[in-house]
Amino acid sequence: MVISVPRLVIAAPSSGSGKTTVATGLMAAFASRGLAVSPHKVGPDYIDPGYHALATGRVGRNLDAYLCGTELIAPLFAHGAHGCDLSVVEGVMGLYDGAAGEGELASTAQVAKLLRAPVVLVVDASSQSRSVAALVHGFASWDPEVRVSGVILNKVGSSRHEEMLREALDESGVPVLGCLRRAAQVDTPARHLGLVPVAERRSDAVDAVGAMAEQVRRGCDLDALYALARGAGELSGAAWDAAAAVVSSPPPPLPVPTLGAAPPDPRHRPERPRPQTPDGLKDRGSGLRAAPRIAVAGGAAFTFSYAEHAELLTAAGAEVVTFDPLRDEQLPDGTRGLVIGGGFPEVYAPELSANEPLRKAVAELAFGGAPVAAECAGLLYLSRDIDGQPMCGVLDVSARMSERLTLGYRDAVAVSDSALAVAGTRMRGHEFHRTVVEPGAGAAPAWGVRAPERRVEGFVQQGVHASYLHTHWASRPGVARRFVERCRTS
């Protein structure tokens, strides 16, 4: 299979240069021309893809070489870009910044090379003139395999300032494809973990994306940018497919007993798992099996999730439904399993606490042994309380806000058998929070983490797997398959 979708990578020398404004504005501007635009984000960030989705009307998807491995970058890209006229990939941090101590791994530069995509560098020009040429020359020549093919100047102060910048860059050989003035402001409020997610400010976010698009239309040469995108090299290989990934993953081991259950009879020979068809629904000898209903938390308080997770659960045979813990007083009828991803429960703690009927329903489901996968915000929601506000009380821990930001990639190994993985399963994850739970790990921890210090963290309790670690299941599709099987049998 040959992938020939026109594509651009929007990068910068450093964070804060304006990548999100430019990338989101380009997505919206090209979409307004009638193009089907596929939005992507390098790295683990959940918030920017929400703005990308608003700009394009398509799901924003992440491309993270640390979480998923370099071999999945092109297939995941092709999966998201299928049927599109153009793909815009927003970078992370500075162009060559990646996972700490891992060289170029997970950097924007590495992803650009894996996608054979031209790079457009967004430069904050507010405090420089001729020096911009030296900066661009350095980034363009640092790695010959990275094609820095254009520059968009941001925060330009005046016509004279723009003229000086363009004259300097004429000598660099890298064309200027856009110039955005410093006076133009776009309302994108931020707080302790970055931009406020789209789900929390839908109307204002629509206006902000519209302003980004207008700013880009006025200041950028869209025709030249599209021509550059069309010059991207062809990629060979198949697009990632959730159904194929689930089928090719190892079959889930037989369920381990829940806490308090009788030990297995050593005289009993367990039946070997039967192979499944690609849709994950038919079992040879028993016909069509019912799809277990798995409820996934959403709404303003739980906005952090990767689209591939729901796709994998569906491919494994589940019926995935969304509920909003801020509004819904009961779980969806027939819920057999629960996925509670990341977000901002600390911001909505009073509202979440006030929804006592749902808190009780979640606790009843969990204490009944149903599989529950909770990451970061989900961990907080299952706790006794957040800063004194009662939560679900599934876990005997208390959560509080902290002055310290915990941020970074993690190498992890499953310490305890759980609804997600058998002990010894290795995964890579990411932490990003300003909260602390006490204690930090249960009698049966979820993960052993190697860096920045060796420690165990998280909780495995009956069917519950709760942890601060964000993971990307595309790297281990067997996680979704195992979780669905547990939902069927619990």
N, C-alpha and C positions, 0 to 999 in steps of 0.2 A: 504494500500500500504506500502511495506517495501523498504526503501532506504538503499542500502548496497554498495555504491560506496566507494572504498578505498580513504582515505583522510588524509591530514596532515595540521596542522596549524603551520605556521612559525612565531614565536614571538621573542621578545628580551626584555632585562631589561629596555631599553630606546630607544628613537629615535636616529638615527645615528649609530646604531650598525651594520648595513649591511643587514637588512631584505629584502629590495628590490633586492639587488644583489643576495642573496641566493635564495629567492623565485622565481625570474625570471629565474635565472640560473637553478634551479631544474625543473621548467616547461619546459624550452627549452631542457634540457638534457633528460628528460623522453619522451618528444615528439619526439626527434631524435631517440629514441628506437622503435618508432612506436606506442606508447601509445596515446590514445585520452585523452588529459589533459584538465580539466576544471579549469580555473583560477578565483580566487575570491580575493577580497580585503575587509578587515574589515574597516568600517568607510566611510566617505563621499568623500574621495579622488578620483578625476577624472583622474589624470595623470598616476599613477602606473598601472591601468588597461589597459592603452594603450600599455605599455611595455609587460604586461602579454599576451595581444592579439597577439602581434608580436611574442612572444615566442611559443605560442600554436596554432595559427591559429583559435582560437575561441574567442568569445566576452568576454572581461573582465567584471565581474559583481561585484557589491558592496553588502556587507552584513552589514547593519547599523541598529542596534537595536533601536537607538534613533529616526531616521527618519521614520522607517517602523514598529517599534514595535517588541518585542521579538517573537511574535507568527508567524511572517512572515519569520524569519531567515531560518528555516529548509525548508519551502516550496520554498523560492527563491533560496536557495542552490540547492535543488532537480531539480528545473526548469533549472538552468544553467548546472548542472552535468549530465543531462539525456543522457544516451548512452555513457558515458565516462568510461575510465578504471581507472582514478585517478583524484582526485581533490587536488589542492594546494591552501591553503588560506593564504594570507599574512596578518599579523596583523597590528595594528596601534599603534604608540607610544610604551610605555612600556606595558608588558603583562597585568598588572592590571589597567592601566590608561583608564578612560572612560570619560563620560560627567561630567563636573565640578559640584560637589555637588550632584551627582546622584548615588553614590556608584559604583557598578560594571557595571552600565548600559552603553552599547555600547563599552565595553572594549573587547579586544581580548580574555581575559579569559572567559567572559560571552558567546561569540560566540562559543568558543571551547566547552564549556559545552552544549550549545544548540545543537551543531552538534555531540556531543559525539566523538570528534576527539582528537587524541594524539597531543601534542604540542612539537615542536622542538625549543629549545631556541638558538638563535644566540647571541653569547657573544663576545663583543669587548675585546680581551685579550691583547691588546697592552701594557697595563701598569700594568699588574698583573701576578702573577704566582700561588702560593698556595691559595691565596685569592679567586680564581675563584671557588673553591669548596664550600666556605661559601656562595658566591653569588648564585650559582646554588641550593644549599641546601635550601636557603631561599625562592627562587622562587618556588621550587618544593614542599615545605611543607606549604606554605602560605594558600593555599586553597586545601584541600584534593580532591575536585571534579575536579580539573584541573590536567590532566595527563601530566606532563612534562616528556616526555619519551626519550629525547635525547638532545644532545648539539652539535652545530656546532661552532667551535672556529674560530673567524675571526681576521685578522690582527696579525697573529702569526709571531714573528720576526725571528726565526731560528729553526733548528732541536732540539737544546738543550731547547729552550723555549717550544716547543711543548711537549717534553718529561716531563718537569716539570708540565705542565698543565694536561697532561694525568695522571700522577702519583697522583696528587691532586684529580682529579675527580674520580679516582678509588675508593676513600673512600666515595664519595657521593652516589654511586649506580646508577647514571645517566650516561648512556653510551655516549661516544664521537662518533658521527656519521660523523664527517667531520672536516677538519682543513684547513683553507685558509690562505695563506701566505700574509704578509703585503706588499710585493713587487709587488704583482699582482694589477694592476690598470685597472679600467674599465672607459671608457670615458662616463660619464653621467652628462653633464653640467646642472647647476641649475641657477635660477634667483630669482626674488622677491617672487614668490609663489611656489617654489620647482623646481623639475626637468623640463627641457624643454620638452614639449609633443612630442610624436612620430611623429605626423603629421607635425611638424616643422623641423624635421631632420631625415626623413625616412631612408636615406641611412646610415647615421652615427648611427642611432638607431639600425638598423639591425646588424651592426658590433658590437655595444655595447652588444646587447643581445647574439650574438655569443660568445663574450669574456666571458660573465657571465656564459654561458653554459660550456665553456671549463674549466673555473676556478672551477666550481662545479664538473665537471666530474673528474678532477685531484685530488680534495681534499675531496670529499665526498663518502661515501659508499652507492651508489644508491640502491644496492640490499637490504641492511639493512633498508633503508628509505622506500622502497616500501613494504617490509614485515611489517614494523610498520604501514604503511597506511592501509594495508589489515586487520589489527587487530582492526580497528575502529568499534565501536558498530553500530548495526543496528538502523535506524531511522524509525519511523512509521508515516504515514500521506501522504497526497497528495501533489504533486508538484504544485507550483503556476502556474496558467493558466490565461493569459490575457483575453481571451474571457469569461471565467467563472467569473473573477473579474468584468468585465464591466457589465455583465448581472445582477450580484448580487448587484451592487451598486445602490443607490437610483436613480430614474429617474430624469433627469435634470429639474429644474423648468422652467416655460415658460420664454422666453426672456424678459429682462427689456428694456424699451425704451432707445435708444441711446440719447446722449446729443442733445437737440434741437428738439426732436421728440414730436409729439402731445401726450397728456396724453391719456390713454386707455378710451374707452367709458364704463362707469359703467354699462350700460344696456346690454353689450355684455357678454355672458357666454362663457369663453374659452373652447375649446375642450380639453378633458382629453387626456394626452399623451398616445399613443398606445404602448402596449408592443412590444419588439423587440425579434427577434430570436437571438441565440448566436453570429452569425456573424455580428450583428449590421446593416445589410443591408436591410432586408425585413421588410416591414411595412404591417400589416394585412389590407387588403382592398385597398391598393394602389400598391401592387406588389413590384418589385425591385426598390430601390431608388438609385440614383446616389451617388457614393462615392465622397465627397468633397476632393479636392486636398489640402493637407497641406504641405507647404514648410518648411523644417527644415534647419537652417543655419549650415554649416559645414566648412571644410577646416581648414587651419592652425590657423585662428583667433578665431574660435569657436569650441573648442575641448571638452568642458565639457558637457556631457549628460549621462543620465542613459539609458541603452538599453531598459529597460522596458517601457519608455515613448513612444517610437515609436511603440512598440508592443501593448500598450494599445490604442493608436490612431488608429492603423490598426484594432484592435479587435472591436473598436467602430464604424467602418465602413468607415474610412478615407483611402485615397490613400496618403501615405507618400513619399515625394520626397526630396532629399537633394540638396542644392545649396551652392555655395562658394562665399561669399561676396567679396573676394579678386579677383576673376576671372570672375564671371558671371555678365554681364551688365544688365540682366533682370531676374525677377523672373520666375520660371517655368510657362509655359502656363497654364491658368486656375486656378491659385492659389486662393484659397478661405480663407485660414488662414495661419498664419505664427508663427513659434516657433523659437526663437533666444535664445539659451542657453548661458552658460558661456564660458570663454576663455580669450584671451589676446588682445582685440581691442586696448588697450593702446600701445602695442608693434607695432601694424600694423596700427596705426592711419593715417599716411600719405597715405598708399596704400588704405585703406578703404575710405578715403576722396577723393582720386583721382578717385574712381569709382563713378562718379557723376550720371550716368544713373541709376545704381541700387539704390543709395540713394533716387533718385526721385521716383523710382518705389515703394520702401518700403513706402515712405511718402504718395504717392497716395493711396496705398492699405489701409493704416491705417486711413487716413482722410476720406476714403470712408466707414468706419465703419466695415471693416473686422476684425475678431478676431486676436489678436496678443498677444502671451505670451512671455515675455522677462525676462530673469533672469540674473542679474549681468552684464556680458558683453553685453547682449542684451539691458539692460537698457542704458548702455553707447552709444551703437550704435544708439539708438533712440533719443539721446540727441541732442542739438544744436551743441556741439563741445566737443572734448577731447583735453585739453591743447591747445586750439585755432584752432585745425584742424576740419573743418566742418564735421558734421555727418548728420543723416537723418532729424533732426529738427522736429521730431514728437512730442517730449516733450520739453517744454520751460524750459530746465535746461542745465546747463553747467557742464562738468566733468573735473576733474584734478587729477593728481597723488598726492599721499600723502606719508609722511614719516611713517605714522602710519598704522600698519597691523590690520585690523578688522577681527577677527577670532572667531568662536564659534557657538555652537548650539543655536537655538532660538525656543521658544514657541510662536506661532503666531495665530492671529485670523483675518479673513477677515473683513475689516472695511466697504468696499463698495461692492455692487453687481457687478460682472464682468463676463467676458467670461469664467473664470475658476471656480468661486465659488460664492455662495450667502453670503451676509454679515452674520457674526456669525460662519462661517465654521472655525473649528480649524485645524491647521496643524503644524507640526514641520519642521523646516528648518535649514539651515546652511549658515553662512556668511563667506566669505574668499576673501578679496580684499585689495588693497592698493590704492584705488581711493575714491574720494568723489564727490557726485553730489550736486549742489546747485540750488534751494532748495532741501531738502531731501525727501519732500513729497508734493503731489499735493492737490488741493481742495478736491478731492476724493482719499484718501490714499488707498494703496493696503492692507497693514497689520498693525495691532497693535501688537507690540512686547513687551513682559513682561520683559525680562532680556537681557543684564545686567542693563538696565534702561528702564523704561516705555516710549515708544515713538510710533509714527506712522511713517511709511515709505512707499515709492513707490507711484505708480500712476495708477489710473483707469480713462481712458479717451476714450469715445466711446467704441470701441471693444478692446482697449489696456489694458493689465495688465502688468505693468513693475515694477520690484523690485530687490533689491540686494539679496533677499532670494532665495537660492537653495532649492527646495523641491523634494521629491521622490513620484511620483504619485502612486506607488504601494500601498502606505498607504491610498490613497483616490482616487480609480479608477474612482469615479464619476467626478473628475476633467477632465479627458480625455473625458469621455462621454459627459459632458456638453459642452466642447470646440468643439467637433465634431458637436454637434447639432447646436451650434451657427454658425459654418462654413456653415452648410446646409441652414440656414435660413437668413443669413446676405446678 
